[in-house]
C-alpha cells in the first residue's frame, strides 16, 4: 500500500506539475479553518486572511489568497490558499438568534451560509491538495467529515488532516488518528502557532 | 414520528439525482428514511448541496449517516469475493439513514454502532417548564 502511494505521488508530480497549487482548507464549521489561514498568511505574508468568530458560519464565501511562498531549508512551495465555508448538513437561523443576533441578521446569515456550503462543495474539484481542519476536542466520526474525506479520496486529491486546538485540555489527537488511520494527522494550535512547523513539513511532503 | 424503510430495488431504476430527490422529499415530509444500501461519496456531497438549496425558515436541513459493513482491514481477495457475490445476488451492503434536523438532534456513529439522538418535542419542553 505504501509503495502504491509513493508511485501515485510520483505519477502525480510527473504529469500534474503546476506553477501554483491550490490548497484548500475544508472542514465542519468552527474547526479553525480561517484561524489556520490567518496563521499561514501572517507567517508568510504578514497579514490576515479573514475574520474569525465563535459563532458558526463566520466564513460564508470562498476566500482566496494568491501566491503564498513558503520555505524551509532547501524546500520551497508556492500556492494559492483557498479558505472555504464550513460544511454542514443543517443550518438553523434560530441558533444565531440564541448567539445574540437579531432575527433579520440571523436569517440573512443562514441564507448566506447555505450558499457557502454549496460553493465549498463545488470548489472541491478545483483543489490540488486539501487540508481538512478538525477541532480535536470534538468527535471526528461525523458524517460531514466522512463525506468530505470520502469525496477527496474518490477524486484522488492528497489530504492532510489537521487536529486543531491542541492547546485545549479536551484535545484528543489519537481519536482523530483512529478515525482516519490512512491519513497523516498533524496536531496544531492555529491560534497560538503550536506545532505549526510540523504542519508546513506535512505540506511539503504531500504537495 | 414515521420511519420508512426503502429497499434498494425501489430506487435502483432512478437516476442518481432522482434517488436523492426522493430521499430528501421524504425527509422534508418529516420522515426518517432507512435506505438499503449506501450512497456513493459523490452522491453524499450532492445530497448536502441539494439539502442546502432546500433550507428555509421551516426546513432546517437533515442529519444523515451511512453504515458501511465493509472493513478497511479486509484482505483484497476477500473484498473482491464479497463484492462479486453482492453483484451476482444484487445485494447492496450497508444502510443509509436520513432524517430531518428538526427531529434528529444528532447521529453518533463509529464503525460498529450508530445512535440517533432525537430532539425533545416542543410540547415536552413546555410541560417540563410547567
HADDOCK unambig.tbl for C-alpha pairs under 7 A between the chains (distance, minus, plus):
assign (segid A and resid 89 and name CA) (segid B and resid 48 and name CA) 5.87 0.50 0.50
assign (segid A and resid 89 and name CA) (segid B and resid 61 and name CA) 5.92 0.50 0.50
assign (segid A and resid 89 and name CA) (segid B and resid 62 and name CA) 5.64 0.50 0.50
assign (segid A and resid 89 and name CA) (segid B and resid 63 and name CA) 6.25 0.50 0.50
assign (segid A and resid 90 and name CA) (segid B and resid 60 and name CA) 5.60 0.50 0.50
assign (segid A and resid 90 and name CA) (segid B and resid 61 and name CA) 4.15 0.50 0.50
assign (segid A and resid 90 and name CA) (segid B and resid 62 and name CA) 5.65 0.50 0.50
assign (segid A and resid 90 and name CA) (segid B and resid 101 and name CA) 6.48 0.50 0.50
assign (segid A and resid 91 and name CA) (segid B and resid 60 and name CA) 5.62 0.50 0.50
assign (segid A and resid 91 and name CA) (segid B and resid 61 and name CA) 6.37 0.50 0.50
assign (segid A and resid 92 and name CA) (segid B and resid 60 and name CA) 5.34 0.50 0.50
assign (segid A and resid 114 and name CA) (segid B and resid 52 and name CA) 5.18 0.50 0.50
assign (segid A and resid 118 and name CA) (segid B and resid 49 and name CA) 5.11 0.50 0.50
assign (segid A and resid 118 and name CA) (segid B and resid 52 and name CA) 6.86 0.50 0.50
assign (segid A and resid 121 and name CA) (segid B and resid 45 and name CA) 6.87 0.50 0.50
assign (segid A and resid 141 and name CA) (segid B and resid 109 and name CA) 6.38 0.50 0.50
assign (segid A and resid 141 and name CA) (segid B and resid 110 and name CA) 6.21 0.50 0.50
assign (segid A and resid 142 and name CA) (segid B and resid 109 and name CA) 6.84 0.50 0.50
assign (segid A and resid 143 and name CA) (segid B and resid 64 and name CA) 6.82 0.50 0.50
assign (segid A and resid 143 and name CA) (segid B and resid 65 and name CA) 5.60 0.50 0.50
assign (segid A and resid 147 and name CA) (segid B and resid 41 and name CA) 6.05 0.50 0.50
assign (segid A and resid 147 and name CA) (segid B and resid 44 and name CA) 6.31 0.50 0.50
assign (segid A and resid 147 and name CA) (segid B and resid 45 and name CA) 6.56 0.50 0.50
assign (segid A and resid 150 and name CA) (segid B and resid 41 and name CA) 5.48 0.50 0.50
assign (segid A and resid 151 and name CA) (segid B and resid 41 and name CA) 5.23 0.50 0.50
assign (segid A and resid 151 and name CA) (segid B and resid 42 and name CA) 6.04 0.50 0.50
